[in-house]
């Protein structure tokens, strides 16, 4: 059981007990307290992802095998 979760439902993203409207349709690079959420890795990063959208991320993974 997770202590703290990030979930999306429709146009809303939940960071634990906090919720707000998603800034991007795929929920990539959603900012939260100075960090950026990556739905693929299910983790926060200090800098935003260099990819413009989830399709670019998927294409990169298919070509290179990993992120």
C-alpha positions as CSV (number, residue, x, y, z in Angstrom):
1,X,0.0,0.0,0.0
2,X,1.4,3.4,-1.0
3,X,1.7,6.1,1.6
4,X,1.3,8.9,-1.0
5,X,0.1,8.6,-4.5
6,X,-0.2,10.6,-7.7
7,X,-3.2,9.8,-9.8
8,X,-5.1,11.2,-12.7
9,X,-8.8,11.0,-13.4
10,X,-10.2,12.8,-16.4
11,X,-8.9,16.3,-16.4
12,X,-7.8,16.3,-12.7
13,X,-4.5,15.3,-11.2
14,X,-4.2,14.3,-7.5
15,X,-1.0,14.7,-5.5
16,X,-1.9,12.9,-2.3
17,X,-4.8,14.8,-0.9
18,X,-4.3,17.9,-3.1
19,X,-6.0,18.1,-6.5
20,X,-6.0,20.5,-9.5
21,X,-6.7,20.6,-13.2
22,X,-4.0,19.0,-15.3
23,X,-1.8,21.3,-17.3
24,X,-1.1,18.8,-20.0
25,X,-3.4,16.1,-21.4
26,X,-0.9,13.3,-20.7
27,X,0.1,14.6,-17.2
28,X,3.8,14.7,-18.2
29,X,5.9,17.4,-16.5
30,X,3.1,18.3,-14.1
31,X,4.8,20.7,-11.6
32,X,4.4,20.2,-7.9
33,X,6.4,22.1,-5.3
34,X,9.4,22.7,-7.6
35,X,9.5,19.2,-9.0
36,X,8.1,17.7,-12.2
37,X,6.0,14.5,-12.4
38,X,6.9,11.8,-14.9
39,X,4.0,9.3,-15.4
40,X,6.2,6.8,-17.2
41,X,8.8,6.6,-14.3
42,X,6.1,7.4,-11.7
43,X,8.6,9.7,-10.0
44,X,9.4,13.4,-9.6
45,X,12.4,15.0,-11.2
46,X,14.2,18.3,-10.5
47,X,14.0,19.4,-14.2
48,X,11.2,19.1,-16.7
49,X,11.4,16.3,-19.3
50,X,13.1,17.4,-22.5
51,X,10.3,15.8,-24.7
52,X,7.5,18.0,-26.0
53,X,4.8,15.3,-25.4
54,X,4.3,11.6,-24.4
55,X,4.6,10.5,-28.1
56,X,8.2,11.8,-28.3
57,X,9.0,10.0,-25.0
58,X,7.5,6.8,-26.4
59,X,9.4,7.1,-29.7
60,X,12.7,7.7,-27.9
61,X,12.2,4.7,-25.8
62,X,11.4,2.5,-28.8
63,X,14.5,3.7,-30.6
64,X,16.9,3.6,-27.7
65,X,15.4,0.9,-25.5
66,X,15.4,3.0,-22.3
67,X,15.1,6.4,-20.9
